[in-house]
Amino acid sequence: MEAKANIVEKESRNNKKRKHSGEGSSQGNSKKSKEFEGKCFNCNKQGHLDVDCRIVSEVNLVGNTKEWWVDTGATRHICSEKNMSSTNEANDQGEPLFMGNSSTSKIHGQGKIVLKMTSGKEDTLNNVLHVPEIRKNIVSGSLLSKNGFKLVSESDKFVFTKNGMYVGKGYLTDGLFKMNVMTIVHKVNNKVSSAYIL
């Protein structure tokens, strides 16, 4: 099975203003070009396009490595830092991770990560792919479902349960659901005693 992540992020652009047709030509000098009347997709303000926006989008910055995001389109759990994992298996084949925007990133290995939720419950993520180029740590929504978890989202928040028992929650942040994770637990001797294993 191919590993996929559906988070798509815009590549960073230089802050060069786009030239509008007629600028610099003899015909365009006498008339001022008409100002854009719609909203910017980046800052949500009137009067300019996202390519002309002065505000750098947060999505282009390297994310917080302690944050975990639920992606229902991802087929695997993915993390950016090798040291998060209590076990590490190198990937010598150079297997690729296919992204939602048709690009690929190299999988460097896989391991086991234990997340401690704000509820106090610990969730063990098995076979988490180590992909240094990924900007957000991803918990696969489809793997949650496949392992008996129920995800309910409503009013910009979500709750996940297993067998009717509350496990954790999260909130809609910048268009994605961010899990309320307190910490990443490093187990001694790789012994895992978490309540839920994915």
N, C-alpha and C positions, 0 to 999 in steps of 0.2 A: 504494500500500500504506500502511495506517495504521501509525503507530509506536506500540508498546506497551511498557510496563515493568510487570512483575508484582510488584515489591517493594511490599508493603503495610505501612504503618506506622500505629500508633495515633496519633490526635490527642491532644495534651496535654490533661490534665484538671486542674481545680482540685482541691486536696487536701481537698475537702469529704467528710466521711463520709456514707455513704448511710444514711438513716433506715430502720430496720427497722420492719415493721408492729407496732403496739402501743406503740411508744415515744411517750411524751407523752400517751397516753390514760389514762383512769381505770382501764381493765381491765389495761393493761400495766404499771402501776407496782408492783403487788404481786409480779410474777414477773420474774426476770431473763431476757432473751431468750437462747435457746440459741446457744452459740458455734459458728461455722462449723468443721466438722471436716476439710474438704478442704485441698488445697494451693493456694497462690497461683500463678497462671500467670506472674506477674512475677518474684518473688524465690524461688519454689519452697519457701517455708516454710509450715508448717501453721498453721491457725487464722484465716486471713482471706482475703477475695477480692482479686483484682487491683485492683478499683476502690477498695479501702480500703488498699492498700499504701502504705507511707511512702517506699519507695525509688522514685526517679524512674528510669524505664527509659532505658537508653542510646539506644534507638532514637528517642527524642524529641529528642535533642540533635543539633546539626548535626555531620555526620560529618567525618572527616579528608579533606580534599580530595585528598590524595595516594594514598589507598587506592582500589583498583579491585576490583570484585566481579563474579563471573560469575553471570549470570541466564539460565537456559535458557528462560525464558518471554518474555524481551525480544526484540523483533524488530530493534532498532537499538542501537548503542553510544550511551551518554548520559553527559555530564559536566556538572558544576555551574558551572564557572568558564571564562569566555571566554579568559582568558590561558593556559590549558593548550594551546590549539591553535596550531599553527604557521601555519595558514591559517584565515581566517574568512569565511564567506559569510552575510550577514544574511538573516533570514527575514522579509520584509515582509508576507507573507500572514497571519501570526499563526496558523499551523498548530498544532493542539493535539497533545499527547502524551497518549494514553489510558493511565491507570494501572490496576493490577490491582484496585483498590477502587472502580472506576467514576468516579473523579474525573479531571480533566484539568489539564494544565499547559501554558503557552505555550512553544513552541519559539522561541528567539530567533535561532538560526542554526545553522550546522554547519561543521565543519572537520576537520583532520587532526591526530592526536595520535600521538606515538611514545613507547611505553613501553619502558623498559629493565628487563628481568627480572633477577632475582638470578642467573640462569644466565649473564648477560652478553649474551644475545641481545636484539635490539631488534625490537619488533612495532609496525607502523604500523596504526593504526585509521583508516580512511577514513570520511568522512561521519558523524562523531560529532556528535550533536545537542547543542546548548548549551541546557540547561534549568536556569536558576538555582534553581528551587524544589526540584529533586531533591536528596536528602540523601546519596546514595551514587552514586559514579561506576560505571557499569555497562558491562561487556563482554557483548555478546549471545552466549549459548551457541549459539544457532541459526546465527548468522553464523560463529562459529568452525567449526562442523560443515560449513556450506555451503562454506567456503573450504578444506576438506580437513584440518582439525585434528581430532584424536582426543582426547576428554576421558575420562579414566578416574578414577573416584572410589572410594576404599576406605579404611576406618578413619579417617574424619575428615580425609582429605587428598585432593588430586587432582593429577594430572599431565596436561599436554597436550603432544602430539607432532604432528609433521607429517611424513609420509612416513617414519615410523619414527625420526625424529630428535627428541630431547628439546628442548623449547622452554622450558617453565616449569612451575611448580607453585604450589600454594596450600593453604590449610587451612580447615577448617570453623570459622567464628567467628560466634557468635550466630545460628546457624541458616542462614548463607549461606557460600558459598565465596569467601574473600578471596585474590586473586592476590598472589604475592610479587613486587612491583614495587619496584625500587630508586629509580627516578626517572623523571620525565617529561623527555624529551630535546627541546630546542628547536633545530631545525635552521636553519642559516644559509641564506638565499635559498630556503627551502622545499625544499631538496634532501634527498631521503630515500634512505638507503642501508641500510635495515633488512633483515634476513634474511627477515622474514615480513610480508606485507601482507594485511590483512583488508578 
